[in-house]
Amino acid sequence: MNRRDFNLHLQRTAMALAMAPWLTPLAAQPSDPTRRWRANPFSLGVASGRPRPDSVVLWTRLVIADDDRASSAPYALSVQVTVFADATLKRRVQKMDVVTDASRGHSVHVHLQNLQPATDYWYRFSQGDAVSTVGHTRTAPAANADVQQLRIALASCQHYEHGQYIAHQEIAQQSLDFVLFVGDYIYESTNPQFMVRQHSGGEPKTLPQYRERYAQYKRDPHLQAAHAAHPWVLMWDDHEVVNDYANDQDRNYTDPQQFLLRRAAAYQAYFEHQPVLIGPDPQSPQQASMRLHEQFNWGKLADLWTLDCRQYRSPQACRDPIRGGGRMVTQCDELDDPKRSMLGAEQERWLDQGLAASKRTWRLLAQATLIAPTSIPAPVGRASYNDAWDGYGPARQRLLQSVMDHKLNNVVTLGGDVHMNVASNLRLVPNDPQSPIVASEFVTTSITSRGMGDKVLGVIKANNPDLLHARADERGYSLLTVTPSSVRCDFRSTAFPAGKEAGLKTQASYVVRSGKAGPTPV
């Protein structure tokens, strides 16, 4: 295949759009159904994501064992994807070849288009005699469809070492429209104190090391099952790169140019292992920028925004000069600086414009962490955690003021990060009963990561009445059911460490009624 024919081949595949920024001339091996693999290269499973009314993104990544490497490494590989309209794989809908190579970690991203809205599809990949597991996905309903229900599994924070992924085992068995994952898909750090199983290798800093960390997580059978069962909508937080990073700053005060090289490696690895469409921007410094925030709609029922709280944010206020990152701060004038932002000015404008134009019944804002206040009394004033929205008070006020200015009802924010289940009121003036409730908030506990102690949480709850429910002792996920009349959140959880008990239970349930902000217990 010459270069011209190869480029034409790429243009005819959905892979072209996703891979265009990294496109270099490749010498692809011809698709050969007689090729025999010593080890199945699809050991990381399959996934789908970004559900639209007429499209989804399909993903897999080939892991080439040493025994197969000699015949594969110098070449690009052509991978076949087949899509079906039935679970028995009898009614084939689409079939295409896509090309990948080592520079992409042999990852495959297929922008599957020309699909029917609100429709189930099944898919699988093959290369030679190797065949992947079968995945299931579903498109979003048409933009003008009268949708009566949307079911979402809200999840975050799955430290591999802290427990088993039994939450994903249940998620895979649920009837869902999609999984909404809001950050900390991997952890770069280790914690021997709470170790149930062990990371392989040390702290990742390079692209091969991040690839190795993702591969270890992706091999978990429960996580694979949850990906194979449902499409995912994804947002990252900090541990996908390094704990508490903010834009181009890490907690060690690494030179920003040097840190961006690490961020570039982490972002590239993220792209290679997730069902997302576009990877790092090759025109950005060190190729360390990647747009992940998007807007989705679910018929006439709901608008959903995924918000990036790491890549564009201002550094934390009043950082420790020796050890940066998050900490409790008091008497910190930076907290009140209106120039500081959690989302960055451009993303703030984008969200404000989206909210202004929203006409659907519900507005769901998915972002990484807790928006409600958690500050506590200190000898002088109050102490606030500077890595959370408490550390970006004016930005939080701008977000809620936008909701008020556009006279929006039915705004529900969704978060993770804090390793606890939370239902809370969101007011323009936090914790002030005279300030109107502007929006409602649900935050899911972690899949596995350990939460804070009961004593500390007790102090936080006693001093922040906007927190209606807050428990950090259990692990799990949250099941959201959205209807025209309400948004219900069932906190599904189990004891820490996850896996020591069979199954999950409902810790608590809260509902937000249409037209009335603020969750109420069921």
N, C-alpha and C positions, 0 to 999 in steps of 0.2 A: 504494500500500500504506500503510494507516494504521499508527500506532505499535503498537496492540494486535496487529494481524495480523503486523506485522514481528517483534515479540517472540515471538509464537507460532511463527513460522517459525524463528527462531533456536533456540528450545527444542527443536524437532524435528530439528535438525541436531547433529552431533557437535561442531561448532565452538563451540556454546554453552558447554560446560564449559571449554574452553581459554581462551575470550575473556571469560568472565563478569566478571572483575575490571575490564576496560576497557570494558564494554558501555555505550555511549551510543546515544541514538536516531540511526539512520542512515536516509538516504533512498536506498535501494538502486535502482540501475538495473535494470530488468527484464532477465532473461536473454534475450538476443537472438542467435540463431544466425547472423543475417545481418550482425551487426556486423563490420566489417572493420578490422583492425589494420595500421598501416603497418610496425610492427616487432613481432616476436613477443615478448609480455610475459613468456614463460616462459624467458627467457635464462639464469636462474640454476639451471635444472634442477629435479629432484624428489628427494625423500628420504623414507625411512621410519625409524621408530625405536620404542623402548620395546616390544619384542615380548613379549606375554603370550600365554597359551594361547588366549584368545578375542578379542584385540584388538591393534592396532598404531596408531601415529600416522603419518599421512601429511602431507607438507609440500611447499609450493612458495611462491614469492613472485613476484608480478607486478612487473616493472620497466617503468614507463610512460615511453616516450620522449617528448621534447618535442612531436613531431608528433601524438601521441595524447593529450597531457595535457589539452588544452582540452576535450575531450569526456568526460574521465574524472575529473578532479581533484575537482570538487565533490561527487561521488557515491560511495556504496559500490558495489562491483562484486559481482555474483553469479557465482561460479565453479563449474563443474560438475566433479565427480570421479566417475569410473567405475572399478569394480573387477571384475576378471575372474579366473576359475579356471584359465585356460590362457594360454600364451605367445602363441598366435595370436589372442587377444582375441575368441574366439567365444562363450565361456560367461560371460555377464555375471552377477555375483554381487550387486553393489549399485550404485546410482546415486543421487547426491544433489547438491543445490546448497548451497554455503556462501557466506557473505558476508564481505567484507573491505573495508577502506578505508585512507586515507592515515595515520590515526593508528596503524595497525599495520604501517606500511610496505607495505601491500597483501600482507602475508603470509597464508598459509592453513594452518591446522592442523586436521586431521580426525582425531578419535578414532574409528577404524573398529572397530566392535564386532560381536558376534554371529558371530565367525569360528570356524572349526574349528581345533583344536590341530595343531601340526606340519604345517601346510599352506602350500603356495606360493600366492601371489596376485600378480597384475600390476595396475597402475593407471596412470591418466593423468588430467590436468586439461585443461579447455578453457574458453575464454571467447570468445564470438563465433566468428570463423573461426580463432582461434589455438588450437593444440593443443600440449601439452607432450610431451616425450619420455616413453617408457614406463618405469615403474619396476617393480622386482621386490621383493617382501618375503616374509617367512615368519614364521608364528607360532611361539611356544614350544610344546613338548610339554605335555601334560596333567600336572598336578602329581604324579600317581601313576604316570606312565608309566615303564617300564623302558627308559631311554635308554642306548644303547651308545656314543654318541660325540657330542661337542660340539666344533665347530671355530670358533675365534675369531681374528680379526686384531687384534692389540694395537698401537695406534699413538698417536703424540703429536708435538708440536713441529714444525709445518710452516711455518717462516718462508718466506714467499713469495719473498723476495729471495735466499735462500741456495741455491736449486737447483730442479730440476724435480720434479714429483710422480710419478716413475716407480714409486714404491712403491704409490701408489694405482692405477696402471695394472695392476700385478700383483694387487693386492687385488681389483680388479673381476673378474679372471679366475678367482680361487680359488673353490672350493666351500666356502662358509662358512655358519654359522648367524647370525652377526652380526659387525660391526666394533665393537670396544671402543676408544673414543678417550678418552684420559685427560688431555687438557689442551693449551693453547697452540694452539688451532685457528687463531687469527690472531695476528699480532704488531703491537702498536702502535708498536714502535720500528723504527728503520732501522739498517743497518750497512754503510756504503759499502765497507768493506774486503773484504767477502765477497759483494758484490752480483753476482748472475747476471742478475736481472731486477729491476725497480724498482717500489716501491709508488707508487700515485698519491696525491697529496695529502700533507699533513704528518701529524704525530702526532694521532690522533683523540682528541677530548675531549668532543665533543657527539654527540647521537644521529644527526644527519645524517652526521657524519664517520665514526662507527662503521659506519653502514649502508654507506657508500661502501667502507670497508675490507673488510667481509664480501662485498660484491658483487664486488670484484676477485678475492678468493680463490675464490668460488663459480663464477666464470666459467671456472676452469681445467678443461679437458676431462677430465683424469684423475681429479680430485676428483669431478666430476659423475658419472663412470662408476662410481666406488666407491660413491657414495650411491645411484645408480640400481640397482645390482646387489644390495645387501644392506641389511637393517635395521641401524641404528646404536644403540649404547648409549653415552651421552655423559657426560663430566664435564669441568669446566673447571679451569684453573690460574690463573696470574697475568696472562699477556699478553693474555687476553681483556679485561682492564681496563687494567692498567699493571704493569710489571715490579716484582716483589717486594712488591706490596701485601699487607697483612695486616689483614683485617677492615675497619675504617674508617680505616686509616692507610696513607699512601703514603710513599715514600722521601724526599720533599721536605718532610715535616711540614706538608702542607696542612691547614688547619683541617678537622676531621672532617666538619662539616656541609657544607662546600664539596666535599670529596672524595666524599661520598655522592651528590652530584648527578652527578658523573662516573660513579660506579659504577652508578647508576640507568640512565644512558644506555647504558652498556656491557651491563648485564644485559638491558635491553629489546631492544637490537640482537641479542644472543645468542639470545634467545627468537624473534625475528622470522626468524632464519636457520637454525633447527635443528628437527628433528622431535621436539620435546619438548612435553609436554602443558600445563604450567602456567607462566605467566610471572611477572613481579615482583608481589609482594604489595602491593596498593594501600594497605593499612593500615600498612605499615612506614614508618619515617622516610625521607623523600624517595623513597618507593617503590623503595628500593635493596636490598631483600631478595628472594631467589628460591630456593626449595627445589629442589635438583637431586639430592640423595642419595636413593637408592632401593634396594630389595631385589628381586632377580629370582630365579626358580628355573627349573631346566631338568630337568623330570621328577624322578626320584629321584636323578639323577646329581649335581647341583651347586646350591648356593646362591651367588649373586653379590651383593655389596654394592658400590655406587658411593659413594665417600666424598669429601666436600668439604673440601679442605685449605686453603682461602683465606678463605671468607666468615666463618667463626666463630673463626678461630685467634687466639691471643694475639700481640701484636707481637713481632718478633724480639728476642732477648735481647741486651743490651749493644750497642744500635745506636749507630752513629757519630752524634754530636750535630749534625753538619753535613749528612751524607748518610746517610739511613737505609737500610732494606732489608737485603739479605743481605751478610755479610762473614765472614771468619775471625775468631774471637774466642778469647782465652785468659784464664785467671783471671777467669772470669765467673760470679759466684754465681747470677745469674738462671737459668743453665742447669739448676740443680738445684731450682728452685722448683716444687713439686708442683701449684701452682694454675694453672700455664701449660698450655695445651692447643693441639694442632694442629687438632683437630676441633671443639672447643667441648664444654662439659659435656653439653649436651642430645644432641648427635650421638654422643658417647661412650656415653651410657646406651642410646640407641637401638641402637647396634651391639652392645653387650654383651648386651642382651636378645635380639637376633636370633641371636647366636652361641649363647646358652644354649638357644634353642629349635630350633636347626638339627639335622635328622636325616638330611640327605642325605650322599652319599658324600664329596663335596668341598665345601670352603668357599673361595670365591675373593673376595679383598678387593681391589677396584680403587680406586686412589687416585693422586694426581698424581705422586709422586716416589719416591726411593730411601729405603727404611727402614733398610737395613743401614748400619753405621758407615763413615765416610770420614775420621775425624779423623787428624791427623798430628802427629809430635813438634814441639814448639816449645822455645825456650830455657827457658821455664818451663811445665812441664806439657805439655798437648796443645792443639792448635788445632782448633776445630770450626767447621763452616759453620753459621751460626745460622739460615739460612732453610730448612734441610732437617730431617729427623727428628733429626739430631744436636743441633739446637738446641732440641729438645723431648724430652729424654731421659726424664723421668718419664712423659710422655704415651705415649711408645713402650713403656715398661715396663708401663704400665697395659694397653695393647693386648695385649701378649704374655702378661701375667699373666691376662687374661681368657681367652685361649686355654687356658692351663694350668689355671685354676680350673674351667673347664667340661669339662676332660679331652677336648679336641677333637683328633682326628687330621686329617690331610689338609687343612691350612690353607695356602693358597698366596696370597701377595700379588702384585699386578700394578701396575707403575708406569711412569712416563716421566720427563720433565722434564730429566734429567741428560745427555741426548744421548749415551748409551752403552748398549750391551748389557751386562746384568748378570745373573748367576745367583749367588745368595748364600744362606747359612744365616742364620736369624734366631734369636738366643739371648736369653734374659732378661738375661744379662750379656754384652754384645757382645764378640766376639773372645776370650772365655774358653773354652778347650776343656773346662773342667770344668763349664761351664754347659750344660744340655741344649739341643739344637736344638728349638725350639718350632714353627717354621713355615719354609716355603720361599719364596723370592722370585725373581721374574723381572721385569726392567725392560727396556723396549724402547728402542732408540736413536731418534733423531729421524727424521722423514720427510725433512727437509732441513737443519735448524739445525745449525750447526757445533759440534763437540765440543771438549773440552779437549785440550791437547797431551799427547803420549806421556810426556814427562818428568814432568809433574805427576801424571799418572795412575799412573805407575810408583811414585812415592813413596806414593801412596794405597794401591795394591795391596800394597806391601811391608809396610805397617803395619796392614793390616786383613785378617787371614786369613779372615774370614767371606766375603770377596769371592772366589768361586770362579772367576768369569769376569768380566772387565771390559775392554771395548774401546770407545774413543770415536772411532776414526778413520773409521768408516763410517756411512752413513745407511741407513734402511730401516724395517722393521717386524718384529714377531714373530708367528709362526704357532703358535697353541696348539691342541693336540689333547688333549681330556679324555676318558678312558674310565674304566670302573669300576676298572681296575687301575693307572692312571697319568695324570699330566699331563706332556705333552711340549712343550717349547718349541724351535722352530727359529728362530734369529735370521737373518732374511733381509735382506741388506744389499748395498750397493754403495759405491764410492769417493766421497769428497767432492770436488767438489760433485755431488750427485745429478743424473744425466743425462749426465755425460761418458762413461759406459760404458753399453752396452746391457744391460738386464736386471739381475737380482739373483741372488746366490748364497747358500748357507747358510754363514754364518760359523762357527757352532757349534750343537750341539744338546745339550740337557740334559733329563733326565727325573726326575720325582718319583714314586716308587713308593708305592702305597697302603699306609698303615700305617707308613711310614718317612720322617720329615721330613728335608729336605735334598736339593737337586738333585745328580744325578750325571751325568757326561758320557756321551753316547751314542757 
